[in-house]
Amino acid sequence: MVEDSVITRHLVLYALRGIEGVEVVEANDGIDGLRKASERAFDIVIVDINMPLMDGFTLIEKLRSMDSYRAVPILVISVEGALEDQKRALGLGANMYLTKPVKAMEILQAVQTLIRR
């Protein structure tokens, strides 16, 4: 999970408790997320758009350029609800886009849907 908001990170952690055996690795910004993604493989990546140092758009683009992340589902959870932001994220390779405020059940359902694909 690459998210600079502590509140959103706690919400995602709470939501994902509903999936047995899940391990969540947190990153505070895009650079930290990219570093962690290059160190190990993940089954899904949850990304915010507005972050310091590297935004979510750039992170999605960089992840999709890595062989090991071409097919890994990417879920965006962002306060940016404009249609153009959603289209841009999906065009760069995100699989799903949720707009904040978001409920824990929505996050859980989105993650379950994406990891089943």
N, C-alpha and C positions, 0 to 999 in steps of 0.2 A: 504494500500500500504506500503510494507516494502522495503525501498530503501534508501541507504545512499547518493546517488547523488541528489543534489538539482535540477540540470538541468533535470534529468529524472523525478523527482517528478513533476516538472512544466509541462513537456510534457504530462505526464499521466493525470494530472488535466485538461489541455487544451483539451486532447482527450475525456475525459469523460464528458465534458460539453455538448456533443451531446446526452446524455442520460438524459431525464427529471427525476428530483427528486433524482438524484444520490447524495450521501453524501460520501466523501472520507475521511478516517481517515489515517493519516500518521504516520509511525514509522521509526526511523532512523537506526535501526539495528534489528537483529533477536530477541534479548532478549526483546526489547521494543515491537516488533510485537507480540511475544508470550504472553506477559503480556496483551496487548490490546485485543488479540483474546480470552484470558481467561476471560476477563471482560464483553464481549458482543459478540453477534453473527453477522457475516458478510455474505453477499451473495456471495462474491468472495474475494480471496486474491491474490494480485499481489506481487511477490517476486523477489528480485535480488539474485544472487548467492554470489557475493563477497561483504561481509559486515563485519564490525568490530564486535567483541564480540560473534556473532553467525552467521555462514554463512547460505545461503539459503537452502542448502541441509539438514542441521540439523533442520532448522525451518520447512521445509516440512515434515520431518520425525516426528517431535514432534506434528505438527498439525494433521497429519493423525492418530496419536495414541490417539487423543482426540475424544470421541464419537460425540461431536457437530461439528467436522470438517472432519469426514470421507467422507462425500459426497459433501462438499463445493468445488467448482471449484478453482483450483490454477493455475494462469498464471505466468510463469517465464519470466522476461525480463532481459537479461543478456548480457554482452559483451563476455562471454564465449561461443564461437560458436562451440567448438569441439563436434563431434558426441558423444563421450563418456560422456561429461558433460550433453548433452541433454538426452541421454539414462538413465543416473543416476537419473536426476531430474524426468523424467517420471516414472522410476522404483520405485522411492520413493513415487509417488502419484501425481505429478504435472499433469495437464490435457493438458497444451499447453506450448510451449517454443518459445519465440521470441528472436532473436539475435539483439543486438544493433549494429549499429544505426537502430532505428525503427521509423517509421512515425506515426503520431497521428492517421491517418485513420486505420492503421494496429492494433493499440491498441484498438480503438473503435470497430472494427469488431471482434477482438478476444474476448473482454469482452461481446459483444452482443451475440456471438455464445455460450460462456460458460454459461451465465446466462439463456439462453433459454433451455439448456439441462435439 
